């Protein structure tokens, strides 16, 4: 992973609100201070890559009911041997959905969020500096629930707005509706 390219993309991203602006700055600071910013063994946290996947009508988004966090979230995860964050986000989207036909709508960052991950047996509490990208897939294609999830489903914009309040999801729904 090339830190200079990541920092450039983070600086180019235009946050949609003050919360995202704060998350962008925290992520820039984190990447600047940590050469190994993508290493999941870094105790304080690490960069993750996520996918906001919309259908062809831009009226639905695909979410996973995360097994460990017990919440509906966008698909995504850790950086492995990926060339860049976009490749990591696409890999995670395919692994977690079973979809092979996923299209990148933009190689620019779609959203940035920083969130605390609770401690588990072998991992201390740490932060995910989550960089998200926008993808599109056909809602009619067959989905496969991964072992990281309880469920996987398409939500309409109206259904997304009925989920328990989450600033991060709300922000991406707002950006999604702006595409319509």
C-alpha positions, -999 to +999 in steps of 0.1 A: +000+000+000+014+033-010+010+059+018+016+089-004-012+079-028-035+073+001-027+107+016-033+123-017-067+107-020-076+117+015-066+153+009-086+154-024-118+140-007-144+167+000-163+158+032-200+162+032-203+176+068-183+186+098-183+150+112-168+136+081-143+165+079-131+155+114-129+119+104-109+128+073-084+149+094-080+121+120-073+096+092-048+119+075-030+124+109-031+086+116-016+077+081+010+105+084+022+092+118+021+054+111+041+039+083+023+006+089-011+023+089-028-007+072-013-034+095-041-049+115-016-057+143-011-020+150-026-018+185-041+017+182-059+010+150-056+006+112-070+016+078-099-005+066-116-004+032-154-006+027-179-007-001-212+012-004-229-009-030-260+005-047-283-012-072-288-001-108-317+022-098-297+039-070-327+032-048-312+003-028-280-004-009-266-038+001-258-042+038-245-070+059-256-079+094-222-081+109-218-112+132-193-097+157-208-062+159-244-073+156-253-043+134-263-037+098-232-022+080-217-017+046-194-045+034-157-041+040-127-051+060-090-053+065-063-046+039-044-078+029-021-080-001-041-055-020-025-029-043-046-001-030-078+006-009-101+005-039-089-030-047-093-040-010-128-027-009-138-045-041-122-078-028-141-075+005-174-067-014-170-098-035-160-120-005-188-108+017-216-109-008-208-137-033-214-112-061-189-113-089-204-086-111-197-054-091-188-022-109-167+006-095-187+039-099-157+061-090-122+055-079-125+086-057-132+081-020-169+081-013-169+085+025-145+084+055-154+072+090-134+066+122-150+042+147-139+024+178-139-014+177-144-031+211-118-053+226-121-091+220-103-121+232-071-116+213-075-079+202-074-048+223-099-020+217-088-001+186-099+023+158-109+015+123-100+044+099-125+033+073-122+046+037-153+038+016-158+035-021-190+035-042-199+004-062-229-008-081-244-043-086-276-059-099-301-064-071-314-096-088-281-114-086-277-142-061-261-133-028-240-156-005-238-148+032-202-151+044-192-165+078-187-129+090-224-122+087-258-132+101-276-118+070-271-099+038-298-079+021-308-050-001-324-021+017-345+006+000-337+042+009-368+043+031-358+011+049-323+025+054-338+055+071-357+032+095-325+015+108-312+025+142-295+058+139-260+057+128-243+090+116-221+071+092-249+051+075-271+082+074-244+102+057-239+076+030-277+074+025-277+111+020-249+109-006-267+080-023-300+099-026-280+129-041-271+105-070-307+101-080 
